[in-house]
Amino acid sequence: KLGQLKANAESIELVDKFNDASELSFTINKYTDGKLTPLWDKIVDFKLVYCKEWDTWFEITVELDEATETVKTVFCTQLGKAELSQIMLYGVEINTEEDIEREDYKISILYDRIDPEASILNRILRDKAPHYSIEYVSTSIARIQRSFSFDDISIYDALQEIGEEIGCLFIFHSNSGENGKIQRTISVYDLQQNCNNCGHRGEFTDK
């Protein structure tokens, strides 16, 4: 950790959505009381910002005021979306004919905690994003089986495609653990109704 930023309080803007990544922006002046603001030269693209009050990490992009070169505008995107939007998948086949032809093929369900090789989520994350782990998946959708083909698409967009197909919501957590290190986890919630009597899942409100 490099230190604490001296942001202009009146410039802080927050966009917080449950179904999308939280975003934060603020400005920082180059000089404070006639002295160079601490960390000014360290405020560059792809650095991380931690908001203690929200226990959330963000990845930043920075714009320098071209007219005066004395103000930086810092745009922060919640780390999960920022990172996973930059990690690409190529030639990933899940439960397709090509996948079934593999000698070690196993039918893949959305999430299998015991057998990662038969888990769609684990298969997407294991090679390109092993630093992410699954924290929670609704039991009503964990055993759903679907076929997917992903090529030249980011992990974030692939997960959104899964969400559209199955009817679920992905939440990306980027908080700090007890040792201060970043914890990158993903939770998946069912967006459809489930009958407590018969187990039927779908779009209904009458029972």
Helices and strands as residue ranges (DSSP letters): G 9-11, E 13-15, E 23-29, E 31-32, E 35-36, G 40-42, E 48-51, E 56-64, E 71-78, H 79-84, E 88-89, E 92-94, H 97-100, G 116-118, H 120-125, E 133-137, E 148-150, E 153-154, H 155-166, E 168-176, E 182-190, E 193-194, E 201-202
